[in-house]
């Protein structure tokens, strides 16, 4: 029986609760949410599973050591106290990622350098050879987290951030991060039980994430590699078993997923990305201006989009957001419309009252995920004439 160990799934602010739910549904044990992270217990097979399947995780870390740190000497000594031969050899390459929240250290770069020195010196003393640093494609990625006087050392099981799903080869000016897109959809309650529209689809990220949620397709099934594949205990057979078991849980989807964009170049990029993700049978993409469209489906419609903020795309903000509100009001009855914006001032011009506002971050920008409920007929009429059983 493979031994269980503690892991940490890192995520964006505001996604801790949905990541906790994802982990519980996958079968993780002792799941504990924190800030921008959720810790949990599982075995090696579950480590593979978490990387392949989680939609709202940015990285899965495997902690290996914890010690008190007060200065550069104690940092060097602490790192030297780890037997690095358990995790790598002198022919392998490595890189250090550091996060520091401490007045004892001013620069993450310094912490990374000191950690590297301790590892290299240990190998050189023991073997006469040393592993080298490779920032782009290392065999081992090491994560150092210093908070006040506590230092945590972890192996990064994922490698490149898990938002690199592997399907997006073409992007537009301001694409949404795949993990942010998936989390936004899960927060909006999207579960694939209805029709979906992204009226400003850009390179198609929300469409792809919506289809994968709807069909229960593992988020990172198209990804080329994970860091753990270069580890000495890599088990290819176990990885295949885990992947096959996840793919057996893929489900049918009986509704529509549609994307509009008025830019022909965006439409082409979205189509290319959706094809890369093997999702083109579920998704229809059209060159249309949202402001000239109306609802085309009969039942309830779930809408989610990432409109321009004016940050990297030049638009007349006041008029643009007012037109979003007008289009929803006039043309999209029976729709739950969700969108994310980092332009908090622009929300005032929508002219509709959001029924929900959720604080998130898009990169370093503070944003809001907002929900507008567009009723069939007027809201007053809906409650004046309740539907009888």
N, C-alpha and C positions, 0 to 999 in steps of 0.2 A: 504493500500500500504506500503510495507516494506521500511524503510528509507534507502537511499543510504549513503555510507560512503567511505572515502579514504582508499585504501590498497596499499601495496608495494609488488611487486614481485621481489625477489632477483634472480640474475643469475650470470653466469660467464662473465668475461671480453670478449668482442667481440660479445656477443649474445644480446646486448640491442636492436638492431634494429629488429632482428627477433622475440624477445619476444614482442616488441611493436606491430608488425604485427599480431602475434598470438592473443594478447589481443583485437585488433581492430576487427579481424575476429570473435572472440567469442561474441563481443557486448559490450565491456567495454567502459566507458565514460571518457572524459578528460584524455586521456592516455599521460603520460609525461615520456620520457626516461631520465635516469641519468647515473651514473657510476655503473656498476654491478647491476643495478636495474631499474625497470620501475614502476612509480606510476599510479594509475587509480582509478576510482570511480565505485562502483556497490553496489548491495544489498546483503542480506544474501545468496540468491539463487545463485548469481553470485560468491560469495566467494566459495561456494561448487563447482560450475562449473569450476572455475579457478584451483582449486586443482586437480580435476579429469582430466581435459583436457589439461592443458598447458604442452608442451613438454620441454621447455627450462627454466622453473622456478625451482629454488631450494627450495624456501619457499614463502608462501603468508603471509605477516604480516598485522595486523590490528592495526594501531597507535591509542593510547588512551590518550596520554598526552605528553606535550612538555614543557620544562622549562630550565632556564639558570642555569648552574652549575659552581662553581668556586673552591669548595673544598669538603671534605667529609661531612661537616655539611650541605651545601646546597644540596648535593645529597640526604642525609637522609631526609631532610625537604621536598624536591620535591617529593620523592617517598611516603612520609607520607601524602602528599596532595591529593593523589588519594584515592577514596573510594573503597578499594579492595573487600568489600562485594558485589559490583556489578559484580565481575568476579569470585569469589570463596568463599568457606566457610571454617571453621576451620577443617572440616573433610577431606578436599581435600589435594592432594599433588601438589607441584609445583617445578619448576626449573628455574634458571635464566641463560640466554645466554647473555654475554656482548661482545661488540665490542668497543674499545676505540682508538680514534685518538686525543689525547690531552696531552699536557705536564703537565697538572694539576693532572693527574692520571697515575701511572706507570704500574699498573697491572690490567688486566681484572678481575682476581680472587678477588681482593679487592673490585672492583665495584659490582660484583655479591654478595659478602658477605654483603656489606653495604645495598644493595637493599633488600636482604633477611631479614636482621635485622629490617629494617623499616616496611616491610610487617608483619612479625611475631609479632613485638611489637604492631602494630595497632590492630591485632586480639586479642592479649592477654589482652590489655587494655579494649577492648570493650566486650569481651565474656569470658575472663578467660581461653580460649583455643587457641591453635595455629595450623595452618596447618604445615605439615612437608615436608621436601625436599625429592624428589625422582628423582635421575638423569636418571634413565633408563625408567620408564613408568609413568611420571607425569600426573596429570589431567590437569594442566595448565602450559604452557611453556611461559615464559615472556622474551622478547627481549629488551635489553638496548643498545642504540647506542649513544655514546658520541663523538661529533666532536667539537674540540676546547672547547668552553664554552656552547655548546648546547646539551641537553640530550633529546633523544626521547625514549619514552616507548611504546612498542607494544606487542600485544598478537600474538603469533605464531599460526596461524590457521592450519598449516600443521602437526606439530610434527616432526618426523624424516624427514630428507631431502627428497625432492620429487624425488631424483634419486633412492630411494628405491621403485622401481615400484611394487615389489611383485612377479616377475616371476623368478628372478635369484637366484637360490639356490646353484648352483655350479659355481665356478670361477676358472680361471687359475692364473698364476703367476702375470700377469700385465693386469688385465681387464680394459676396458675403462668405465668411469662413464657413466651411462645411459643418463643423461642430456647433457653431453659433446658429446656423440654419436649422440643424436637426433639433437642437434644444428649443429654439423658438417654436418649431412645429409641435413638439411634445408639450410645451407649456400652453400652446393654443388648444390642446385637446384633440389634435388630429390623430385619428386612429384608422383611417382608411374606410370608414363606414359611410361614405357619401362622395359627392363630386368635389373636386379641388381645382382652384384657379389661382395661378400667379400672374397677375396682369402686367407686371413689369419684370419679366423673368431673367433679363440679362443673360448670363452664361449658363443658366439652368440649374443652379445649385439647389434651390428650394424644390424644384420639380423632382430632381433625382432623390433628394432626401425624403420627400413626401411619398414617392413610389416605394422606396425601400422600407419605410415605416408601414405603409399600407400592406405590402406583401411579406413583411417580416424577413426581409433579406438582410443578412449581416452587413453592418455599415462598412466594414473594411475588407469585404470579400474580393474587391478588385485591386487591393494594395499589393505592390510588388514584393515588399520585404518588411520584416520586423527585426529589431535588434537581437532578440533571443535566438534567431536562426544561426548566429555566428558563435553562440556559446558552446562550450565543450559538452554540455549535457543536452544539446539540441536533439529532440526526438521527432524525426520526420513522420514516423508512423503514427505517433500519438497526435501530432498536429493534423494529419489527414483524417483520423477518427473524429476529432473534435469538429473539424470543418464539415465533414459529412453529416454529423448529428445536427449541426446548426442548419444546414441546407434542407434537411428533412422537415424542418419546421416552417419552411416557406409556404405561404398560403395564397389562395386565389384572390383576385381583386375584380370586383364587378361594377365599378363606377368609372368615372372619367377623371383624368388629370390633364389639365390644359395650361399652356403658357402663352402669353402674348408679349411681344416687344415691338416697338415701332421702328427699331433700327435693324435693317437687313443683316448687318454684320453680326449683331447680337443673336439673331434668330439662327444663323448658320453655326455660330459657336455653340449655342445651346443644343442644337441638333447633334453636333459632333460629340459633345460631352455625354449626352444621353445615350448615344450609340455606344460610346466607350464603356458606359456602365451597364450595357446590355439591358437597358430599360425602355428601348424605343417602342416595344409592343404596348406599353402602358401609358405613354405620354404623347400628346399632340401639341405641337408648337406652331404658332401662326404669327405672321407679321401684321400686327394690328396696334393701333393707338388706343389704349384703355379708355381714354376720354370719349372715344367715338363708339364704344361698345355697350351692349346691354346683356343682362343675364340670359343665357341660352338653355340652361338646364331647368327641369321642373321642380325637383325636390330642394331641400336645403343645400346651400352652397357654402363650402369652407374656402375662404380666400386668405392668402398670406403673401406678403410681398415686402420688398426692401426698396422703397423709393429713394431717389437722390436726396442727399442732405445739403447740397450746395458746397460740400467739402472739397470734392474733386470733380464734380460735374456742375457746370455753370447753368443755373436755371433761375427764373423769376420766382423766388421762394413763396411769397405771399399768394400769388395767383395760382401757382402750381398746386399747393396744398388745399386751397379753396376749391379748385377743380376736382381734386380727389373726393372731397366731401360731397360736392354737387353730383358727381357721377355715381357715387354709392347711393345717395338719397333718391335720385331719379331713376336709375337703371338697374339697381341690384337689390330688389326686395327678397326677403327670405335668405339673407346672406350674413354669415358671421365673418367680418373682415378684420384681419389682424395685420398690422405692419409695424416695422421697427424704424425708429429715426433717432439720430443723435442731434437733430436740430429741434430742441425743445420749444423754441420760440415759434417754429412753423406749425406746431400742433394747434396753436390758437386760431389758425386760419381755416382749419378743416370745417368748422361750423357745425360739428356734431359733438355730442358728449360721449367720451369713451366710457364703456361699462367696466373696463379694466385697464390698469396701467401697471406695468411691471418694469422695475429698474434693472437694466442690463448694461454691459459694456461692449461696444464694437471696437475692438482694439483698445486704444487708450481713451476713446470717446465715450462719455456717459450717454446712455441711450434709454429710450422707453419702448417697450413692446406694448402696443395699444390695441384694444378690441372695440370695434363698432358693431352693434347689433342692428341690422337692417330688417325690420319686420315686414311681413306680407301685409299690405295696407298700413294703416296708422297703428302706432303702439296702443293708443287709446282703444281703437276698435278691437284689437287683439284681446284686451282684457274685458271689454264690454260684452264680447261674444265668445265665451269660452267654447272650445270644441267639446261636444258631448260624446260619451263613449258609445 
